[in-house]
Amino acid sequence: MKNPLEITYHDLRHSPEIDAVINEKFEKVTLLSPDVTKCHVMLEKQSKHHQKANQAYVILDLKIPHFDDIIVKEECLEDVASLKSTVIKVFKHGLDLMHKHKSKRVDYKRAPISEIPSAEPVESLD
Protein backbone atom coordinates (compact mmCIF):
# COMPACT_ATOMS: atom_id res chain seq x y z
CA MET A 1 0.00 0.00 0.00
CA LYS A 2 1.41 3.35 -1.01
CA ASN A 3 0.38 5.61 1.90
CA PRO A 4 -1.76 4.01 4.62
CA LEU A 5 -1.62 7.09 6.87
CA GLU A 6 -4.92 8.80 7.71
CA ILE A 7 -5.32 11.76 10.05
CA THR A 8 -8.82 12.70 11.21
CA TYR A 9 -9.90 15.67 13.32
CA HIS A 10 -13.31 15.54 15.04
CA ASP A 11 -14.50 18.88 16.42
CA LEU A 12 -10.91 20.16 16.65
CA ARG A 13 -9.08 22.70 14.52
CA HIS A 14 -6.67 21.30 11.97
CA SER A 15 -3.05 21.96 12.94
CA PRO A 16 -0.09 21.63 10.55
CA GLU A 17 2.25 21.29 13.56
CA ILE A 18 0.42 18.17 14.76
CA ASP A 19 0.35 16.79 11.21
CA ALA A 20 4.13 17.22 11.01
CA VAL A 21 4.63 15.31 14.29
CA ILE A 22 2.31 12.52 13.12
CA ASN A 23 4.13 12.23 9.77
CA GLU A 24 7.50 12.11 11.54
CA LYS A 25 6.35 9.35 13.91
CA PHE A 26 4.73 7.44 11.05
CA GLU A 27 8.07 7.45 9.21
CA LYS A 28 9.66 5.75 12.25
CA VAL A 29 6.92 3.11 12.22
CA THR A 30 7.46 2.40 8.52
CA LEU A 31 11.22 2.08 9.07
CA LEU A 32 10.66 -0.60 11.71
CA SER A 33 7.83 -2.33 9.87
CA PRO A 34 7.59 -1.37 6.19
CA ASP A 35 4.51 -3.54 5.58
CA VAL A 36 2.06 -1.33 7.52
CA THR A 37 -1.38 -1.64 5.92
CA LYS A 38 -3.18 1.01 7.97
CA CYS A 39 -2.26 3.84 10.30
CA HIS A 40 -5.19 5.98 11.37
CA VAL A 41 -4.69 8.79 13.89
CA MET A 42 -7.87 10.36 15.24
CA LEU A 43 -7.90 13.56 17.27
CA GLU A 44 -11.30 14.22 18.72
CA LYS A 45 -12.89 16.48 21.28
CA GLN A 46 -14.23 14.60 24.26
CA SER A 47 -17.48 16.51 24.69
CA LYS A 48 -19.04 19.82 23.85
CA HIS A 49 -20.63 19.93 27.28
CA HIS A 50 -17.90 19.97 29.88
CA GLN A 51 -17.29 21.38 33.32
CA LYS A 52 -13.49 21.27 33.33
CA ALA A 53 -10.95 22.27 30.71
CA ASN A 54 -11.49 21.20 27.14
CA GLN A 55 -10.50 17.54 26.92
CA ALA A 56 -9.56 15.61 23.79
CA TYR A 57 -8.57 12.09 22.80
CA VAL A 58 -5.76 10.94 20.56
CA ILE A 59 -6.40 7.48 19.13
CA LEU A 60 -3.87 5.46 17.12
CA ASP A 61 -5.06 2.49 15.06
CA LEU A 62 -2.21 0.48 13.49
CA LYS A 63 -2.66 -2.59 11.33
CA ILE A 64 0.34 -4.69 10.36
CA PRO A 65 0.14 -8.14 8.71
CA HIS A 66 0.68 -11.09 11.09
CA PHE A 67 0.26 -8.81 14.14
CA ASP A 68 -2.66 -8.13 16.42
CA ASP A 69 -4.35 -4.80 15.76
CA ILE A 70 -2.68 -2.08 17.80
CA ILE A 71 -5.10 0.50 19.20
CA VAL A 72 -3.91 3.10 21.69
CA LYS A 73 -6.10 5.84 23.18
CA GLU A 74 -4.89 8.71 25.38
CA GLU A 75 -6.71 11.65 26.91
CA CYS A 76 -5.24 15.16 26.94
CA LEU A 77 -6.09 18.84 26.84
CA GLU A 78 -7.30 20.46 23.65
CA ASP A 79 -4.35 22.85 23.16
CA VAL A 80 -1.74 22.18 20.46
CA ALA A 81 1.19 21.56 22.83
CA SER A 82 -0.74 18.96 24.80
CA LEU A 83 -1.97 17.27 21.62
CA LYS A 84 1.58 17.11 20.22
CA SER A 85 2.99 15.52 23.37
CA THR A 86 0.10 13.04 23.49
CA VAL A 87 0.64 12.07 19.84
CA ILE A 88 4.29 11.33 20.68
CA LYS A 89 3.22 9.29 23.72
CA VAL A 90 0.63 7.33 21.72
CA PHE A 91 3.12 6.43 18.98
CA LYS A 92 5.72 5.41 21.58
CA HIS A 93 3.21 3.12 23.29
CA GLY A 94 2.16 1.70 19.91
CA LEU A 95 5.78 0.93 18.99
CA ASP A 96 6.30 -0.72 22.39
CA LEU A 97 3.29 -2.96 21.76
CA MET A 98 4.60 -3.77 18.28
CA HIS A 99 8.01 -4.76 19.70
CA LYS A 100 6.36 -6.85 22.42
CA HIS A 101 4.20 -8.70 19.91
CA LYS A 102 7.16 -9.20 17.56
CA SER A 103 9.28 -10.70 20.35
CA LYS A 104 6.40 -13.03 21.31
CA ARG A 105 6.23 -14.27 17.72
CA VAL A 106 10.00 -14.87 17.62
CA ASP A 107 9.94 -16.65 21.00
CA TYR A 108 7.02 -18.81 19.88
CA LYS A 109 8.83 -19.82 16.69
CA ARG A 110 11.99 -20.73 18.63
CA ALA A 111 10.27 -22.58 21.47
CA PRO A 112 11.07 -26.29 21.75
CA ILE A 113 8.33 -28.56 20.45
CA SER A 114 7.57 -29.81 23.97
CA GLU A 115 6.67 -26.25 25.10
CA ILE A 116 4.36 -25.39 22.20
CA PRO A 117 0.74 -25.97 23.18
CA SER A 118 -0.87 -28.55 20.96
CA ALA A 119 -4.49 -29.30 20.25
CA GLU A 120 -6.12 -32.13 22.15
CA PRO A 121 -6.41 -35.34 20.11
CA VAL A 122 -9.80 -35.76 18.51
CA GLU A 123 -11.57 -39.00 19.22
CA SER A 124 -13.06 -40.72 16.24
CA LEU A 125 -16.82 -41.12 16.04
CA ASP A 126 -16.60 -44.78 14.93
C-alpha positions as CSV (number, residue, x, y, z in Angstrom):
1,M,0.0,0.0,0.0
2,K,1.4,3.4,-1.0
3,N,0.4,5.6,1.9
4,P,-1.8,4.0,4.6
5,L,-1.6,7.1,6.9
6,E,-4.9,8.8,7.7
7,I,-5.3,11.8,10.0
8,T,-8.8,12.7,11.2
9,Y,-9.9,15.7,13.3
10,H,-13.3,15.5,15.0
11,D,-14.5,18.9,16.4
12,L,-10.9,20.2,16.6
13,R,-9.1,22.7,14.5
14,H,-6.7,21.3,12.0
15,S,-3.1,22.0,12.9
16,P,-0.1,21.6,10.6
17,E,2.2,21.3,13.6
18,I,0.4,18.2,14.8
19,D,0.3,16.8,11.2
20,A,4.1,17.2,11.0
21,V,4.6,15.3,14.3
22,I,2.3,12.5,13.1
23,N,4.1,12.2,9.8
24,E,7.5,12.1,11.5
25,K,6.3,9.4,13.9
26,F,4.7,7.4,11.0
27,E,8.1,7.5,9.2
28,K,9.7,5.8,12.2
29,V,6.9,3.1,12.2
30,T,7.5,2.4,8.5
31,L,11.2,2.1,9.1
32,L,10.7,-0.6,11.7
33,S,7.8,-2.3,9.9
34,P,7.6,-1.4,6.2
35,D,4.5,-3.5,5.6
36,V,2.1,-1.3,7.5
37,T,-1.4,-1.6,5.9
38,K,-3.2,1.0,8.0
39,C,-2.3,3.8,10.3
40,H,-5.2,6.0,11.4
41,V,-4.7,8.8,13.9
42,M,-7.9,10.4,15.2
43,L,-7.9,13.6,17.3
44,E,-11.3,14.2,18.7
45,K,-12.9,16.5,21.3
46,Q,-14.2,14.6,24.3
47,S,-17.5,16.5,24.7
48,K,-19.0,19.8,23.8
49,H,-20.6,19.9,27.3
50,H,-17.9,20.0,29.9
51,Q,-17.3,21.4,33.3
52,K,-13.5,21.3,33.3
53,A,-10.9,22.3,30.7
54,N,-11.5,21.2,27.1
55,Q,-10.5,17.5,26.9
56,A,-9.6,15.6,23.8
57,Y,-8.6,12.1,22.8
58,V,-5.8,10.9,20.6
59,I,-6.4,7.5,19.1
60,L,-3.9,5.5,17.1
61,D,-5.1,2.5,15.1
62,L,-2.2,0.5,13.5
63,K,-2.7,-2.6,11.3
64,I,0.3,-4.7,10.4
65,P,0.1,-8.1,8.7
66,H,0.7,-11.1,11.1
67,F,0.3,-8.8,14.1
68,D,-2.7,-8.1,16.4
69,D,-4.4,-4.8,15.8
70,I,-2.7,-2.1,17.8
71,I,-5.1,0.5,19.2
72,V,-3.9,3.1,21.7
73,K,-6.1,5.8,23.2
74,E,-4.9,8.7,25.4
75,E,-6.7,11.7,26.9
76,C,-5.2,15.2,26.9
77,L,-6.1,18.8,26.8
78,E,-7.3,20.5,23.6
79,D,-4.4,22.9,23.2
80,V,-1.7,22.2,20.5
81,A,1.2,21.6,22.8
82,S,-0.7,19.0,24.8
83,L,-2.0,17.3,21.6
84,K,1.6,17.1,20.2
85,S,3.0,15.5,23.4
86,T,0.1,13.0,23.5
87,V,0.6,12.1,19.8
88,I,4.3,11.3,20.7
89,K,3.2,9.3,23.7
90,V,0.6,7.3,21.7
91,F,3.1,6.4,19.0
92,K,5.7,5.4,21.6
93,H,3.2,3.1,23.3
94,G,2.2,1.7,19.9
95,L,5.8,0.9,19.0
96,D,6.3,-0.7,22.4
97,L,3.3,-3.0,21.8
98,M,4.6,-3.8,18.3
99,H,8.0,-4.8,19.7
100,K,6.4,-6.8,22.4
101,H,4.2,-8.7,19.9
102,K,7.2,-9.2,17.6
103,S,9.3,-10.7,20.4
104,K,6.4,-13.0,21.3
105,R,6.2,-14.3,17.7
106,V,10.0,-14.9,17.6
107,D,9.9,-16.7,21.0
108,Y,7.0,-18.8,19.9
109,K,8.8,-19.8,16.7
110,R,12.0,-20.7,18.6
111,A,10.3,-22.6,21.5
112,P,11.1,-26.3,21.8
113,I,8.3,-28.6,20.5
114,S,7.6,-29.8,24.0
115,E,6.7,-26.3,25.1
116,I,4.4,-25.4,22.2
117,P,0.7,-26.0,23.2
118,S,-0.9,-28.6,21.0
119,A,-4.5,-29.3,20.3
120,E,-6.1,-32.1,22.1
121,P,-6.4,-35.3,20.1
122,V,-9.8,-35.8,18.5
123,E,-11.6,-39.0,19.2
124,S,-13.1,-40.7,16.2
125,L,-16.8,-41.1,16.0
126,D,-16.6,-44.8,14.9
